Amino acid sequence: MAIADQTTAAALARQFADLLADEPRVERIWYLAEPPHAPYSSMYLMIWFQVSTMADDLTCLIDDVTKRVLGEREDIGLGLSLFMLDALPDRNLDEEVEPEAIELSLRGR
């Protein structure tokens, strides 16, 4: 991945983490970016959210944060995944989060 794409991906993911840092139901956040694979394609950013509960208001909050972070940008593909650790088989993160994904700190953790 080009340096500019890495910097962009990290900055966008950090914005998600910063905007959700005060939400206690968001327990952990990871991201992984893929560079454009052709001149006409865009970077793809995947973000995983480990949450303590699934709730409509939390989903709406994450949707709102997504709109704030990405706005009208069309140069980035985005995938979001929300999951509860207790809902994973054997609480195995590898079942949900890519091993190469980078975890971001929340609330000074």
C-alpha positions in Angstrom: 0.0 0.0 0.0 1.3 3.5 -0.8 2.3 5.6 2.1 -0.5 8.1 1.3 -3.1 5.3 1.5 -1.7 4.0 4.8 -1.8 7.5 6.3 -5.3 8.1 5.0 -6.5 4.8 6.3 -4.9 5.3 9.7 -6.3 8.9 10.0 -9.8 7.8 9.0 -9.8 4.9 11.4 -8.5 7.1 14.2 -11.4 9.5 13.6 -13.8 6.6 14.1 -12.1 5.7 17.4 -12.0 9.3 18.6 -15.7 9.9 17.8 -16.7 6.7 19.5 -14.3 6.9 22.5 -17.0 8.1 24.9 -19.4 5.3 24.0 -18.9 2.6 26.6 -20.7 -0.1 24.5 -17.9 0.2 21.9 -15.2 -2.0 23.5 -12.5 -2.3 20.8 -11.9 -1.1 17.2 -9.6 -2.5 14.5 -9.0 -1.5 10.9 -7.3 -2.8 7.8 -6.9 -1.1 4.4 -6.4 -2.5 1.0 -4.9 -0.3 -1.7 -6.6 0.3 -5.0 -5.9 -2.7 -7.2 -6.3 -0.7 -10.4 -6.0 2.9 -11.4 -9.8 3.3 -11.5 -10.5 1.6 -8.2 -10.4 3.0 -4.7 -8.8 2.1 -1.4 -11.0 -0.3 0.7 -11.1 0.3 4.4 -12.5 -2.3 6.8 -13.3 -1.5 10.4 -14.4 -3.9 13.1 -16.2 -2.8 16.2 -16.4 -5.1 19.2 -19.5 -4.0 21.1 -20.9 -5.1 24.4 -24.5 -5.2 23.1 -26.3 -4.8 19.8 -28.8 -2.0 20.0 -30.5 0.2 17.3 -29.3 3.4 18.9 -25.7 2.1 18.8 -26.0 1.2 15.2 -27.5 4.6 14.4 -24.6 6.3 16.3 -22.0 4.3 14.2 -23.9 5.3 11.0 -23.8 8.9 12.1 -20.1 8.7 12.8 -19.5 7.1 9.4 -21.3 10.0 7.7 -19.2 12.5 9.7 -15.9 10.7 8.9 -16.5 10.0 5.2 -18.9 12.7 4.3 -19.4 12.7 0.5 -16.1 10.9 -0.2 -16.4 8.4 -3.0 -12.7 7.5 -3.2 -12.8 5.0 -0.4 -14.7 1.8 -0.2 -15.8 1.0 3.4 -16.8 -2.2 5.2 -18.0 -2.1 8.8 -18.5 -5.1 11.0 -20.1 -5.0 14.5 -19.8 -8.1 16.7 -20.1 -9.2 20.3 -17.2 -11.2 21.6 -19.6 -13.5 23.5 -21.4 -14.3 20.3 -18.3 -15.7 18.6 -17.6 -19.4 18.7 -15.2 -20.0 21.6 -14.9 -16.2 21.8 -12.3 -16.5 19.0 -11.5 -13.1 17.5 -9.8 -14.8 14.5 -13.3 -15.9 13.5 -14.3 -12.2 13.0 -11.2 -9.9 12.7 -8.4 -10.3 10.2 -5.2 -11.2 11.9 -3.4 -8.3 10.1 -5.9 -5.7 11.4 -4.5 -2.9 13.5 -6.2 -2.3 16.8 -6.8 1.3 17.9 -6.8 2.4 21.5 -10.0 3.7 23.0 -10.3 5.8 26.2 -6.6 5.7 26.9 -6.4 1.9 26.9 
